C-alpha cells in the first residue's frame, strides 16, 4: 500500500517539557488509524503537529511528499482537522458555516456551491442547510464541524476525540460517516478513548504513551489482507489433523482441540490455501478470520507490556 504520511524523528516541546520523543511512523493511503493512549500521552499534541498547527522542535512530517512544516498553507489545502473542543458560528446557518469554510479554502462561486452540496450530503445535513448552527444538537454540531473540515475534500482528515459526548446512535452515525469517507479515498487519523467504537472502523492502531509510540499495528478485518496476519480458526468439533495442518504453514499462538490462534505469512493467497487444505482434510471449520482479540484487549496488553519493560 502507498504511504500518505511519513513522520520521521518528530520531537515536540512545550516550554520546559518534552511532549513527543522522536516519533517515526508511516500512515498508508486509504486507512483509518485509531490514535489511542492514556490522558496526557501526547495524542492532541501529535495531531496538532500532523495538522501543521504546531512546529516541532525537530523531525519532519511529509504529506504525499510535501514537507508540511515548510509549507503549512499548502498542506492545509490537503488536510482537514477537527480539534477536541471546537466552536461554530452559532448565528450562522449550516449552509453559511459551510460556505464560510469553502471560501476560506478558496473555493469560490460554482466550486463553493458544489463543495457545500457535497459536504452537507456527506455528513447528512442537506435538509438542514437553513437551520442555525446554535439550534443543532451535539451530534448534529459534530457532523457540521466534520462537514467544515472536509469541505475541500482533503487527502488526510485528522479528528481529535470526535465521539466524545455523543449518544450511541450519533456515534454509530459517526462510524458510518468515517467509513464512507474512507471508502471515498480519504485517509483518516482519529483519536478516542472509546476503543470499542474505534474497532468498528479502524484498520490501524497507533498507541502513544508518555510521548512515545508504544505500538503501531494493523487491526480488525484489515489484518486479513496483509502479508502477515493474526487469524483465528475454529472447528465445530475436534479433528485429528487440525494441529498438523496448521503447523505446516503457520505459527500457532494459542491452541485448543477446536480453536487456534495463528500467525500466517503469505497474504491472502496463503490464507485461501490454508482454508482449502483444512476443508479438503474434512476439518469442520466454522470460523476462519481475523484474530478476535479486540482493540481494547490489544491496547491494555500493549500498555502493560510497555510498563513492565
Ligand atoms: P488527553 O487524552 O487527556 O486529551 P493527550 O494524549 O491528548 O491527552 P496532550 O494534550 O497532547 O495529551 O498532552 C501531552 C502532554 O503535554 C501532557 O503532559 C500535557 O500536560 C502537556 N501539555 C499539553 N499542552 C501543554 C501546554 N500548552 N504547555 C505545557 N504542557 C502542555
Boltz pocket constraint, residues with backbone or C-beta under 6 A from the ligand:
constraints:
  - pocket:
      binder: B
      contacts: [[A, 14], [A, 15], [A, 17], [A, 19], [A, 37], [A, 38], [A, 39], [A, 40], [A, 41], [A, 42], [A, 43], [A, 44], [A, 45], [A, 46]]
      max_distance: 6.0
